Amino acid sequence: MKKIFALAAFTALVSTVASAADVVGNPKAAENKVAMCIGCHGIPGYKATFPEVYQVPMLGGQSAKYLENALHAYKKGDRKHPSMRGIAGGLSDQDIADVAAYYAQQK
């Protein structure tokens, strides 16, 4: 029974990883998904004050893979910023890929 459960869990994990890896970002589809991002990341020199004062990074021109990894890390809780964790938690894998592609194409 334990072997069957372990095999089922492994199969589910591989399926999830494979499906996330198969997602291709569409920058055009992200145009309606970046409204929350622009409020902080679209203002040069912007500093946020929650939970502490820090310089908000600009996203334009970043690598799509870097942005995807960062958003997935916020979503999983590996990155701890509460606002970003809340935003990323509401994004699907397709949303993340689209947003990453959108910002990666900017210069």
C-alpha positions in Angstrom: 0.0 0.0 0.0 2.8 2.4 0.8 4.5 1.7 -2.5 1.2 2.5 -4.4 0.8 5.8 -2.4 4.4 6.8 -3.1 4.0 6.0 -6.8 0.8 8.0 -7.0 2.4 11.0 -5.2 5.5 10.8 -7.4 3.3 10.6 -10.6 1.3 13.7 -9.4 4.5 15.6 -8.7 6.0 14.8 -12.1 2.8 15.7 -13.8 2.6 19.1 -12.0 6.3 19.9 -12.8 5.9 18.8 -16.4 2.7 20.9 -16.9 4.3 24.0 -15.3 7.4 23.6 -17.5 5.2 23.2 -20.6 3.5 26.6 -20.0 4.6 29.2 -22.5 4.2 32.9 -21.7 2.2 35.2 -23.9 3.1 38.9 -23.4 0.0 40.1 -25.1 -2.2 38.1 -22.7 -0.5 39.7 -19.8 -1.6 43.2 -20.7 -4.7 42.8 -18.6 -2.8 40.9 -15.8 -0.2 43.5 -14.8 -2.4 46.2 -13.3 -1.4 45.2 -9.8 2.3 45.2 -10.7 2.4 48.7 -12.3 1.3 50.4 -9.0 4.7 49.6 -7.5 7.0 48.2 -10.1 6.1 50.8 -12.8 7.3 53.9 -10.9 11.0 54.7 -11.2 12.7 55.1 -7.8 9.5 54.0 -5.9 10.0 52.9 -2.3 7.4 50.8 -0.6 6.8 51.1 3.2 5.2 47.8 4.0 6.3 45.8 5.8 9.5 48.0 5.8 10.9 50.7 3.6 12.7 49.2 0.6 13.5 50.1 -3.0 11.0 48.4 -5.3 12.8 46.8 -8.3 11.9 47.6 -11.9 10.8 44.5 -13.8 11.2 45.6 -17.4 14.0 43.8 -19.1 14.5 41.1 -16.5 14.8 37.6 -17.7 11.5 35.8 -18.0 12.9 32.7 -16.2 14.1 34.9 -13.3 10.7 36.5 -13.0 8.9 33.2 -13.2 11.2 31.7 -10.5 10.7 34.7 -8.3 6.9 34.6 -8.6 6.8 30.9 -8.0 9.0 31.4 -4.9 6.6 34.0 -3.5 3.6 31.7 -4.3 5.3 28.8 -2.4 6.4 31.0 0.5 10.1 30.7 -0.2 10.2 34.4 -0.6 8.6 36.2 2.3 7.3 39.6 1.2 3.6 39.5 2.3 2.2 41.7 -0.5 4.1 39.8 -3.2 3.1 36.5 -1.6 -0.5 37.5 -1.7 -0.4 38.6 -5.3 1.6 35.6 -6.5 -0.7 33.2 -4.6 -3.6 34.3 -6.8 -1.7 33.7 -10.1 -1.9 30.5 -12.2 1.2 29.0 -13.8 -0.1 30.6 -17.1 -0.5 34.0 -15.5 3.0 33.8 -14.1 4.4 32.8 -17.5 2.5 35.6 -19.2 3.6 38.3 -16.8 7.2 37.2 -17.0 7.1 37.3 -20.8 5.5 40.7 -20.7 8.2 42.2 -18.5 11.1 40.4 -20.2 10.2 42.0 -23.6 10.5 45.5 -22.1 13.7 47.4 -22.1 
